[in-house]
Amino acid sequence: MRARSLLPHLRRMVSVGPYGGELPVALRAAASVAVPMLVLWATGHLEWSLYATFGAFTSLFGRTVPIRERLRTQVQAGGVLTASVLLGTSLAVLSGAVAGTWWVVVPVAAVWATAVAVLSHRLRWHPPGPLFPVFALGACSSVPVTLDELPVALAVTVAAALLALVLTVCGARFEYVGPPSGSVRPTPAAPGPEWTLAHYAVRYGAGVAGAGAIATAVGHPYWAMVAAVVPMSAPDATGRLTRAAQRLAGTLVGVVIAWALLAAGPPPLVVIAVAAVLQAGAELYVGRNYGLAMLFITPLALSMTHLANPVPVSGLVSDRALDTLVGVAVAVAITLLTHERRQEATG
């Protein structure tokens, strides 16, 4: 009986939704990443690649809505991503100036995740949730910088976000506008969060804080915090557990791909080209099967991290796997231990 009861969950985990016209979006997302990277490579400043990458992530928002609404969503998300980079870089400056301040990152990220989660659901972003802002804050806080590099981080992020907006306008006529594969876009409801405030505080705030606290002693806690955030955007417990399993399985395979790519020591130009292909692949599959998309997302994230702050590849991939396990475990525990009801729409 137990085996039979698991079959629907396994089918959901491995099923791949039909192609829904994602190719133009994927190509635009790839260009949003590749162009800033090439500029930084040509000018000898690949250490700024993280800032450009997070600015480029502006292009990932609003893919299912008409161009005006999409641009509005991207401007909002780009502003939050820029603020996340600035906040994370400021924490990196603090960590460099005052020893032992890394623990400050975890509670700040927890509060930021909660605030962005509420904002993203109130404004009905797609994708919803604080995944990219938490990733930006955590990753930027882990790269050693000085105070005079704060304006650089701001300028590079804003420039990449503006380029993403330009590419969105230029590519709008070639893109299919509709709900993501296998899903139905929610009907607009009355103003206010989709869930109660306690939902955001527990699932995002407590999840990020718990995962970050556990992982701080063993690796890069922002990976654990991101992994804890990912499942929470699903609408129900079954969806969250499925997304958690896909995150873990996809990451474990993805780190092997990343190791194969980076261990060979390819030149930066090759890494940039591969990153563009990986970004396109992620967009082609993220709405169809999240676990499959992680085979692209994981090596993409590790490649960008390695370009900005080169470290031994074996440690990089092992930390990613371990911290993802921590984050997913925290997300699953919170999902199993809590429950909530959707707010009733009023007005």
ZIGI-V981918 format. One record per run of one state. SS is the DSSP state (a for helix, b for strand, c for the rest). FROM is the first residue (numbers start at 1). LEN is the number of residues. If there is no record, write none. Layout:
BEGIN
ss = {SS & SS}
from = {FROM & FROM}
len = {LEN & LEN}
END
This chain:
BEGIN
ss = {c & a & c & a & c & a & c & a & c & a & c & a & c & a & c & a & c & a & c & a & c & a & c & a & c & a & c}
from = {1 & 2 & 15 & 23 & 44 & 46 & 61 & 67 & 98 & 103 & 123 & 131 & 142 & 147 & 175 & 197 & 217 & 221 & 234 & 237 & 263 & 268 & 286 & 290 & 309 & 313 & 338}
len = {1 & 13 & 8 & 21 & 2 & 15 & 6 & 31 & 5 & 20 & 8 & 11 & 5 & 28 & 22 & 20 & 4 & 13 & 3 & 26 & 5 & 18 & 4 & 19 & 4 & 25 & 10}
END
